[in-house]
């Protein structure tokens, strides 16, 4: 299916054109095997389509995103150790997409890539200085320092996610 890219997801790193092809994908339920670089769930939401909204099911979806990153880290270390720059950029694009989903979904919102710097600063649950750090990653995706920065952002986001869950449970008691 070919979808017109919604304004909220316009970003040259992820979508160079204004249309995107989405493979046949069941959107009514959570599919942990989805490709994070396509922002499928967010795209359908911003296009006005009905489907599963993973940002409203954070207990189920966000731990899966953290696991996806943990599976990718080993590959990233090899790519950067062998200085494979073309692969590093592709790897970092996928990792950055995954991180955008983590941070927006933790805040119970679909991803907004258009003008993301302002959008991410409005979120309440996020790593310290996330916009500046993510800007660095975006500017220098093939640099090892960006890989380390993204890894640290994931670690901080994971701590905040679980800390938020604990605080919510305490408040319910």
Secondary structure, DSSP 8 states (H G I E B T S, - for coil): -EEE--GGG--TTT-SSSEEE--S---SS--TT--GGG-HHHHHHHTT-----GGG-HHHHHHHHHHHHHHHHHHHHHHHHTT-HHHHHHHHHHHHHHHHHHHHHHTT-----TTHHHHHHT-SS--TTHHHHHHHHHHTTTSHHHHHHHHHHHHHHHHHHHHHHHHHHHHH-
